[in-house]
Amino acid sequence: MTASEPLLRADHLVKRYEGAAGSPTLTILDDVSLTVDRGESIAIVGPSGSGKSTLLNLIGTLDAPTSGEIRLGGQRIDSLPPARSAALRRDRFGFIFQMHHLLPQCTALENVLIPTLAPGAAGRGATAAQRARDLLAEVGLADRLHHRPGQLSGGECQRIAVVRALINGPDVILADEPTGSLDAASAEEVWEILARLSREKRAALIVVTHAAALAEKMDRTLNLRAGRLIEGAAPGAVR
């Protein structure tokens, strides 16, 4: 990757689903392009069903585009073999969802360490455990290491999910409505932590959200409507 090249580039993405016999093809994304620099934060807003989560899934290689290309660090990633795609997600992407998806039988520390257990993960064992403890301390959970999700608040669980997304040092954090299940105070707290840590770790942050207050704090806002992506949130886009 050259000094002037963005960390992430998506060019002319199209995602279509073939309908049943006699049914029309459904186009979810239609010629979507975007670039993201290291350490940059971007909000993607738009009406429900506009394809925001689909776009995140394509960027994170959880799904493949019908056409178009995605490059990370100058390397094409949209058509990798399954094993290489899985390794890419493990090492270079961090995922955060609306629900924290913590394992109820595991402690906070154990949940954070799960991504480090995958074959080939770097920094396993004592090194990963110390990194997890340090990150949990950074989000104010140093005294909750051995608590299970059922013993924690929703905001605390989502903070653990943020740390879990960061544990392998990703280049890109993909967050799909990361504060959507939280009350206003907890949402603000989780957002501040996520934004701060992504800046400190120099990770690009792409967030799908309906929260206008969250979108306004990002470096850029992209509005997805009718399968097309435009710069800036149009009136009523965040709802």
C-alpha positions in Angstrom: 0.0 0.0 0.0 1.4 3.4 -1.0 1.4 6.4 1.3 -1.5 8.0 -0.7 -3.6 4.9 -1.1 -6.6 4.5 1.3 -6.6 1.6 3.8 -9.9 0.2 2.4 -11.3 0.7 -1.1 -14.6 -0.6 -2.5 -15.2 0.0 -6.2 -18.6 -0.3 -8.0 -20.1 -2.9 -5.7 -23.3 -4.6 -6.8 -25.3 -7.1 -4.8 -28.2 -8.8 -6.4 -30.3 -11.8 -5.4 -32.0 -13.9 -8.0 -35.7 -14.2 -7.5 -37.7 -17.5 -7.7 -39.0 -18.5 -11.1 -40.9 -15.7 -12.6 -39.9 -13.2 -9.8 -37.7 -10.2 -10.6 -34.1 -10.0 -9.4 -33.7 -8.0 -6.2 -30.9 -5.4 -6.3 -29.7 -4.5 -2.8 -26.6 -2.5 -3.7 -26.2 -0.7 -7.0 -22.7 0.6 -8.0 -21.5 1.5 -4.5 -18.0 2.8 -4.0 -16.2 4.2 -1.0 -12.7 4.7 0.5 -11.6 4.7 4.1 -8.3 5.8 5.5 -6.5 4.4 8.6 -8.0 5.9 11.7 -10.9 7.4 9.9 -14.5 7.0 11.3 -17.5 6.7 8.9 -21.2 6.5 9.7 -23.5 4.7 7.1 -27.1 5.8 7.5 -30.3 5.3 5.6 -33.8 3.8 5.9 -34.3 0.2 7.2 -33.8 -2.3 4.4 -31.6 0.0 2.3 -28.6 -2.4 2.4 -26.5 -1.0 5.1 -25.8 -4.3 6.8 -25.3 -6.0 3.5 -22.6 -3.5 2.7 -20.8 -4.2 6.0 -21.0 -7.9 5.3 -19.4 -7.4 1.9 -16.6 -5.3 3.3 -15.9 -7.8 6.0 -15.9 -10.7 3.5 -18.9 -12.4 5.2 -20.6 -12.3 1.8 -19.4 -11.8 -1.7 -20.5 -9.1 -4.1 -22.3 -9.9 -7.4 -19.7 -7.6 -9.1 -17.2 -5.0 -8.1 -14.0 -5.2 -6.0 -12.9 -4.6 -2.4 -9.2 -4.0 -1.5 -7.6 -3.8 1.9 -4.1 -2.4 2.0 -4.0 -2.6 -1.8 -4.8 -6.3 -1.9 -8.1 -7.6 -3.4 -10.1 -9.4 -0.7 -13.6 -10.0 -2.2 -12.8 -13.2 -4.0 -10.4 -15.0 -1.6 -10.7 -18.8 -0.9 -12.7 -19.5 2.3 -9.6 -20.3 4.4 -7.8 -17.1 3.5 -11.0 -15.1 3.9 -11.5 -16.5 7.5 -7.9 -15.7 8.4 -8.4 -12.2 7.0 -11.4 -11.6 9.2 -9.6 -13.0 12.2 -6.5 -10.8 11.8 -7.6 -7.6 10.1 -11.3 -7.1 10.9 -13.1 -6.5 14.2 -16.9 -7.0 14.3 -19.4 -5.5 16.7 -23.2 -6.1 16.5 -26.3 -4.7 18.1 -26.4 -7.6 20.5 -23.1 -8.4 22.2 -23.3 -12.1 21.5 -21.1 -13.0 24.5 -21.0 -16.6 25.5 -23.0 -16.8 28.8 -20.9 -19.6 30.3 -17.6 -17.6 29.8 -16.2 -14.7 31.9 -15.6 -11.3 30.5 -11.9 -12.2 30.1 -12.7 -15.5 28.4 -15.1 -13.9 26.0 -12.5 -11.3 24.9 -9.9 -14.0 24.3 -12.1 -16.1 22.0 -10.8 -14.6 18.8 -7.2 -15.4 19.9 -8.0 -19.1 20.1 -8.5 -19.6 16.4 -5.7 -21.5 14.6 -3.0 -19.2 13.4 -4.0 -16.3 15.6 -1.0 -14.2 16.7 -0.2 -13.4 20.3 -1.9 -16.3 22.0 -1.5 -17.4 25.6 -0.1 -15.2 28.2 0.5 -12.3 25.8 -3.1 -12.3 24.6 -4.4 -12.6 28.2 -2.4 -9.6 29.3 -3.5 -7.6 26.3 -7.1 -8.5 27.1 -6.7 -7.4 30.8 -5.2 -4.1 29.7 -8.0 -3.4 27.2 -10.7 -4.3 29.7 -9.0 -1.9 32.2 -9.1 0.8 29.5 -12.9 0.5 29.3 -13.4 0.5 33.0 -13.9 -3.2 33.6 -10.7 -4.2 35.4 -12.9 -5.3 38.4 -15.2 -7.4 36.1 -12.7 -9.8 34.5 -14.3 -12.9 36.1 -17.9 -11.9 35.9 -20.2 -13.7 33.4 -22.6 -11.8 31.1 -25.6 -12.5 33.3 -23.8 -10.6 36.1 -23.2 -7.5 34.0 -25.3 -4.7 32.6 -26.0 -4.3 28.9 -23.6 -1.5 28.6 -20.8 -3.5 30.3 -21.5 -6.4 28.0 -21.3 -4.2 24.9 -18.0 -2.7 26.2 -16.7 -6.3 26.4 -17.8 -6.8 22.8 -15.8 -3.7 21.8 -12.7 -5.1 23.5 -13.3 -8.5 21.8 -13.3 -6.8 18.4 -10.0 -5.1 19.2 -8.1 -7.9 20.8 -6.3 -9.1 17.5 -5.4 -5.5 16.6 -7.6 -5.1 13.5 -7.1 -2.6 10.7 -10.9 -2.1 10.3 -13.7 -2.2 12.9 -17.2 -2.9 11.5 -20.0 -2.0 13.8 -23.7 -2.7 13.0 -26.0 -0.7 15.3 -23.5 -1.2 18.2 -25.6 0.9 20.6 -29.0 0.1 19.3 -30.0 -2.1 22.2 -28.8 0.3 24.9 -30.4 3.2 26.8 -29.2 6.7 26.0 -26.6 7.0 28.7 -25.1 3.5 28.1 -25.1 4.2 24.3 -23.2 7.4 24.8 -20.7 5.7 27.0 -20.1 2.8 24.6 -19.8 5.1 21.7 -17.2 7.3 23.4 -15.1 4.2 24.3 -15.4 2.8 20.7 -14.4 6.0 19.1 -11.5 6.6 21.5 -10.0 3.2 21.2 -10.3 3.1 17.4 -8.4 6.4 17.2 -5.8 5.2 19.6 -5.3 1.9 17.8 -5.4 3.7 14.4 -8.2 1.4 13.2 -10.7 2.5 10.6 -14.2 2.5 12.0 -17.3 2.0 9.9 -20.6 2.1 11.8 -24.1 1.4 10.6 -26.5 3.4 12.7 -29.9 5.0 13.0 -28.7 7.3 15.8 -28.3 10.9 14.5 -26.2 11.9 17.5 -23.7 9.1 16.9 -23.5 9.8 13.2 -22.7 13.5 13.8 -19.6 12.6 15.8 -18.0 10.6 12.9 -15.5 12.0 10.5 -17.9 11.4 7.6 -21.5 10.3 7.1 -22.6 8.3 4.0 -26.2 8.0 3.1 -27.4 4.7 1.5 -30.7 5.0 -0.3 -32.2 2.8 -3.1 -28.9 0.9 -3.3 -26.8 4.0 -3.9 -24.3 5.7 -1.5 -23.9 9.4 -1.3 -21.8 11.7 0.9 -23.6 13.4 3.7 -26.8 12.5 5.5 -29.9 13.8 3.7 -32.7 15.2 5.8 -34.5 12.4 7.5 -31.9 9.9 6.5 -31.1 8.9 10.1 -34.2 7.5 11.8 
